[in-house]
Amino acid sequence: MLVKGLKWSHLRIACLPIILLAVSCTGEGPTETAQTPSSSENNRPPVIKSARIVNNPILLNGPVEVQIDAEDPEREPISIRYQWYVDNVALDGQTNATFPAELL
C-alpha cells in the first residue's frame, strides 16, 4: 500500500543504485616553466560554481547529463574532468558529462 500522496515513480527512483559524479577542473594555461615565479605564486585554482543534472527527473530509459559552470579567478582557460561512480565504484571509461542509459 502506498502512503497517501506518494507516487509509484518515487518508489522506483528510490530503488536505483547510487550514481555519483566526481568533477574536477584544472588550469590549462601556460606551462609552469613559462610562468614567472611571482605570477605562479598568486595563481589560484579554478572554482566550480555549480553542477546541475540536465535531465531532471532522471529517467531509466535516457542518459543522465551534468552541466558544470566553472571559472578561473585569473581568467585562464580550464578543462573539466568527469568520472562517474555507481555504488561508490568508479566506472571504467565513463569520463564524459553524459552517463549512458544502458548502464543505469
C-alpha positions in Angstrom: 0.0 0.0 0.0 1.4 3.4 -0.9 1.5 6.3 1.5 -1.1 9.0 0.7 0.5 11.5 -1.7 3.4 9.2 -2.6 3.6 8.3 -6.3 4.8 4.9 -7.6 7.6 6.7 -9.6 9.1 8.0 -6.3 9.5 4.4 -5.1 11.2 3.3 -8.4 13.7 6.1 -8.1 14.5 5.2 -4.5 15.5 1.7 -5.6 18.1 2.9 -8.2 21.8 2.3 -7.4 23.5 5.4 -6.2 25.0 7.2 -9.1 27.7 9.8 -8.4 29.9 12.0 -10.5 33.3 13.3 -9.5 34.3 16.5 -11.3 37.5 18.5 -11.2 38.7 21.4 -13.1 42.3 22.3 -13.8 44.1 25.3 -15.4 45.1 24.8 -19.0 47.2 27.9 -19.2 51.0 28.2 -19.9 53.3 25.5 -18.6 54.9 26.1 -15.2 58.3 26.8 -16.8 56.8 29.6 -18.9 55.4 31.4 -15.9 57.4 33.8 -13.8 57.8 32.9 -10.1 55.7 35.9 -9.0 52.7 35.0 -11.2 52.6 31.4 -10.2 52.7 32.3 -6.5 49.5 34.3 -7.0 47.7 31.9 -9.3 44.6 30.5 -7.6 42.9 27.2 -8.6 39.7 27.2 -10.7 36.4 27.1 -8.9 33.3 25.0 -9.7 30.5 27.5 -9.3 27.7 25.0 -9.9 26.9 21.5 -11.1 23.4 20.6 -12.2 21.7 17.4 -13.6 20.3 18.4 -17.0 17.6 15.8 -17.3 15.5 16.2 -14.1 13.9 13.9 -13.2 16.3 11.1 -14.2 14.6 8.5 -16.4 15.7 4.9 -16.6 15.4 4.9 -20.4 17.5 8.0 -21.0 21.1 9.2 -20.3 22.0 11.4 -17.4 23.8 14.5 -18.2 25.5 17.0 -15.9 26.3 20.7 -16.7 29.2 22.3 -14.9 29.8 26.0 -14.5 33.4 26.8 -13.6 35.8 29.7 -13.8 39.4 30.5 -13.2 40.0 33.6 -11.0 42.7 34.8 -13.3 40.5 34.0 -16.4 42.9 31.4 -17.7 41.4 28.5 -19.8 40.3 25.5 -17.7 39.4 21.9 -18.5 36.8 19.8 -16.7 37.3 16.1 -15.9 34.5 13.7 -15.2 34.3 10.3 -13.5 31.0 8.5 -12.9 30.6 6.1 -10.0 27.9 3.6 -9.2 27.6 2.3 -5.6 30.9 4.0 -4.8 32.8 2.2 -7.6 34.4 4.2 -10.5 33.1 3.0 -13.9 35.9 2.5 -16.4 35.6 4.7 -19.5 32.8 6.8 -18.0 34.6 10.1 -18.1 32.2 12.3 -20.1 29.5 14.7 -19.0 26.8 12.2 -20.0 26.2 8.8 -18.4 24.6 6.3 -20.8 21.1 4.9 -20.1 22.2 1.3 -20.7 24.4 1.5 -17.5 21.5 2.6 -15.3 
